[in-house]
Amino acid sequence: MSSDDDIGGFALPPFNAEHAHAQMKRALRDAKLAERGPGFELRGKRVAELVVNGAAIDARLARKLALTPEWDRSTLKNAGEQRKWLDDLKKRLARWEAGED
């Protein structure tokens, strides 16, 4: 009776990629990352990239802090995926700041 897009009889609002992109950029700047074009850097090393692609956001997140990182790629199509990606970024930033990578 219930689909993935409704909760308790109420439909979730549609995902607005442009608005979500602006929110994510703000969150990355709040995390003390420097914005360079579509990417964000920590201590001069690119750690994330965000690009709006239609109704979704193509996001890349560095696996390790490096000058030429290997990337984990994601396509964010809803607010839940957006929150999960930001949580993963925050965990990696904490690990990098602790000097584990």
Backbone as CSV, one residue per row, in Angstrom:
resi,resn,N_x,N_y,N_z,CA_x,CA_y,CA_z,C_x,C_y,C_z
1,MET,0.803,-1.181,0.000,0.000,0.000,0.000,0.854,1.256,0.000
2,SER,1.996,1.191,0.650,2.898,2.330,0.746,4.053,2.167,-0.240
3,SER,4.415,3.233,-0.898,5.551,3.176,-1.818,6.774,3.791,-1.156
4,ASP,7.908,3.716,-1.845,9.146,4.288,-1.331,9.085,5.811,-1.243
5,ASP,8.185,6.431,-2.005,8.136,7.884,-2.084,7.104,8.529,-1.174
6,ASP,6.434,7.734,-0.309,5.541,8.395,0.631,5.771,7.845,2.033
7,ILE,5.528,8.708,2.975,5.722,8.369,4.383,4.436,8.722,5.114
8,GLY,3.787,7.719,5.676,2.569,7.987,6.439,1.494,8.673,5.634
9,GLY,1.394,8.371,4.342,0.376,8.980,3.503,0.779,10.299,2.875
10,PHE,1.955,10.803,3.206,2.425,12.062,2.635,3.552,11.787,1.661
11,ALA,3.484,12.353,0.486,4.542,12.188,-0.506,5.731,13.061,-0.136
12,LEU,6.927,12.539,-0.351,8.134,13.328,-0.124,8.225,14.436,-1.160
13,PRO,8.786,15.581,-0.791,8.934,16.652,-1.778,9.929,16.222,-2.859
14,PRO,9.747,16.723,-4.067,10.690,16.356,-5.132,12.091,16.868,-4.821
15,PHE,13.095,16.133,-5.289,14.496,16.504,-5.075,14.857,17.630,-6.026
16,ASN,15.334,18.731,-5.492,15.753,19.876,-6.287,17.277,19.874,-6.305
17,ALA,17.868,19.426,-7.413,19.322,19.268,-7.499,20.056,20.592,-7.322
18,GLU,19.538,21.675,-7.876,20.203,22.972,-7.750,20.241,23.428,-6.286
19,HIS,19.127,23.291,-5.600,19.053,23.678,-4.188,19.961,22.768,-3.341
20,ALA,19.926,21.470,-3.608,20.764,20.521,-2.868,22.244,20.797,-3.118
21,HIS,22.590,21.163,-4.351,23.975,21.488,-4.697,24.456,22.678,-3.868
22,ALA,23.607,23.708,-3.762,23.966,24.887,-2.964,24.126,24.513,-1.489
23,GLN,23.242,23.662,-0.971,23.344,23.209,0.423,24.649,22.453,0.655
24,MET,24.993,21.572,-0.280,26.207,20.766,-0.136,27.452,21.637,-0.202
25,LYS,27.472,22.594,-1.114,28.613,23.498,-1.198,28.790,24.264,0.111
26,ARG,27.687,24.711,0.687,27.739,25.424,1.960,28.289,24.506,3.057
27,ALA,27.830,23.261,3.095,28.299,22.308,4.105,29.790,22.018,3.946
28,LEU,30.273,21.936,2.714,31.696,21.676,2.477,32.547,22.882,2.887
29,ARG,32.055,24.079,2.610,32.784,25.270,3.059,32.779,25.360,4.585
30,ASP,31.660,24.990,5.215,31.584,24.979,6.683,32.559,23.983,7.286
31,ALA,32.887,22.930,6.514,33.846,21.920,6.974,35.285,22.366,6.727
32,LYS,35.469,23.643,6.394,36.792,24.259,6.183,37.495,23.759,4.929
33,LEU,36.719,23.356,3.917,37.317,22.966,2.644,37.330,24.178,1.717
34,ALA,38.382,24.282,0.921,38.523,25.395,-0.025,37.877,25.006,-1.345
35,GLU,37.020,25.878,-1.859,36.333,25.607,-3.115,37.214,26.038,-4.286
36,ARG,37.425,25.126,-5.225,38.190,25.405,-6.449,37.405,24.838,-7.629
37,GLY,36.691,25.695,-8.347,35.853,25.226,-9.453,34.790,24.279,-8.925
38,PRO,34.632,23.098,-9.550,33.621,22.149,-9.069,34.119,21.312,-7.885
39,GLY,35.375,21.532,-7.471,35.966,20.690,-6.430,36.226,21.427,-5.130
40,PHE,36.548,20.645,-4.114,36.867,21.166,-2.790,38.153,20.516,-2.316
41,GLU,39.013,21.321,-1.690,40.344,20.854,-1.305,40.579,20.995,0.190
42,LEU,41.395,20.079,0.693,41.871,20.105,2.068,43.385,20.117,1.994
43,ARG,44.013,21.146,2.542,45.471,21.298,2.514,46.030,21.143,1.092
44,GLY,45.347,21.743,0.116,45.823,21.745,-1.263,45.591,20.456,-2.016
45,LYS,44.870,19.513,-1.425,44.593,18.232,-2.094,43.090,18.098,-2.300
46,ARG,42.702,17.815,-3.535,41.283,17.710,-3.861,40.680,16.491,-3.168
47,VAL,39.552,16.720,-2.467,38.911,15.631,-1.735,37.473,15.384,-2.184
48,ALA,36.839,16.349,-2.866,35.455,16.181,-3.290,35.176,17.018,-4.520
49,GLU,34.226,16.525,-5.328,33.754,17.274,-6.496,32.249,17.085,-6.607
50,LEU,31.551,18.149,-6.968,30.097,18.126,-7.134,29.725,18.783,-8.452
51,VAL,28.879,18.108,-9.237,28.412,18.662,-10.505,26.934,18.324,-10.647
52,VAL,26.104,19.336,-10.914,24.682,19.097,-11.152,24.537,18.490,-12.542
53,ASN,23.778,17.396,-12.606,23.554,16.694,-13.865,22.056,16.433,-13.979
54,GLY,21.325,17.391,-14.531,19.878,17.259,-14.655,19.215,17.321,-13.286
55,ALA,18.493,16.255,-12.937,17.768,16.208,-11.665,18.581,15.509,-10.575
56,ALA,19.874,15.331,-10.801,20.730,14.647,-9.824,22.050,15.403,-9.686
57,ILE,22.839,14.967,-8.710,24.171,15.536,-8.503,25.185,14.415,-8.651
58,ASP,26.150,14.603,-9.539,27.263,13.662,-9.663,28.317,14.096,-8.654
59,ALA,28.619,13.213,-7.716,29.555,13.541,-6.640,30.713,12.560,-6.646
60,ARG,31.895,13.088,-6.386,33.089,12.251,-6.237,33.722,12.566,-4.895
61,LEU,34.193,11.509,-4.224,34.806,11.643,-2.911,36.100,10.839,-2.908
62,ALA,37.190,11.494,-2.520,38.503,10.843,-2.514,38.531,9.716,-1.486
63,ARG,39.142,8.601,-1.860,39.292,7.494,-0.914,40.360,7.806,0.119
64,LYS,41.449,8.440,-0.337,42.545,8.835,0.544,42.952,10.254,0.199
65,LEU,43.560,10.921,1.144,44.062,12.269,0.929,45.351,12.158,0.118
66,ALA,45.303,12.570,-1.160,46.456,12.451,-2.053,46.363,13.522,-3.132
67,LEU,47.509,13.813,-3.771,47.503,14.795,-4.861,46.682,14.305,-6.048
68,THR,46.756,13.015,-6.364,45.940,12.422,-7.421,45.151,11.265,-6.807
69,PRO,44.009,11.587,-6.211,43.266,10.571,-5.462,42.518,9.587,-6.351
70,GLU,42.215,8.422,-5.771,41.250,7.506,-6.365,39.894,7.968,-5.855
71,TRP,38.878,7.870,-6.701,37.582,8.446,-6.371,36.520,7.384,-6.144
72,ASP,35.629,7.655,-5.202,34.372,6.939,-5.061,33.331,7.841,-5.707
73,ARG,32.619,7.314,-6.699,31.638,8.114,-7.440,30.229,7.775,-6.961
74,SER,29.390,8.803,-6.899,27.993,8.629,-6.496,27.118,9.540,-7.338
75,THR,25.894,9.095,-7.575,24.879,9.942,-8.186,23.803,10.132,-7.133
76,LEU,23.637,11.358,-6.687,22.717,11.678,-5.600,21.387,12.121,-6.195
77,LYS,20.318,11.344,-5.898,19.011,11.603,-6.497,17.941,11.967,-5.484
78,ASN,18.302,11.936,-4.187,17.313,12.311,-3.168,18.038,12.810,-1.923
79,ALA,17.269,13.354,-1.001,17.847,13.956,0.198,18.553,12.920,1.079
80,GLY,18.059,11.691,1.101,18.699,10.643,1.889,20.090,10.322,1.392
81,GLU,20.249,10.224,0.073,21.566,9.977,-0.525,22.494,11.165,-0.262
82,GLN,21.936,12.364,-0.303,22.721,13.569,-0.026,23.264,13.538,1.399
83,ARG,22.405,13.238,2.388,22.833,13.169,3.785,23.880,12.068,3.986
84,LYS,23.668,10.919,3.369,24.614,9.808,3.506,25.991,10.204,2.953
85,TRP,26.024,10.874,1.812,27.278,11.297,1.198,28.006,12.292,2.103
86,LEU,27.253,13.261,2.648,27.868,14.250,3.539,28.388,13.597,4.819
87,ASP,27.649,12.623,5.350,28.120,11.898,6.544,29.417,11.152,6.246
88,ASP,29.484,10.519,5.079,30.698,9.796,4.683,31.876,10.765,4.545
89,LEU,31.624,11.924,3.950,32.670,12.939,3.820,33.184,13.370,5.195
90,LYS,32.275,13.618,6.131,32.681,14.056,7.468,33.517,12.991,8.172
91,LYS,33.165,11.721,7.995,33.956,10.629,8.590,35.364,10.602,8.005
92,ARG,35.453,10.762,6.699,36.773,10.751,6.048,37.596,11.957,6.471
93,LEU,36.966,13.130,6.563,37.695,14.322,7.012,38.250,14.116,8.416
94,ALA,37.453,13.531,9.297,37.918,13.274,10.666,39.103,12.310,10.652
95,ARG,39.034,11.292,9.809,40.135,10.327,9.700,41.377,11.005,9.144
96,TRP,41.231,11.840,8.128,42.385,12.526,7.538,42.984,13.520,8.526
97,GLU,42.133,14.232,9.260,42.641,15.196,10.239,43.386,14.494,11.375
98,ALA,42.976,13.271,11.683,43.658,12.498,12.738,44.966,11.883,12.223
99,GLY,45.204,12.022,10.913,46.443,11.536,10.325,46.463,10.051,10.030
100,GLU,45.276,9.432,9.942,45.210,8.006,9.682,45.444,7.656,8.228
101,ASP,45.234,8.593,7.317,45.471,8.344,5.875,46.439,9.354,5.323
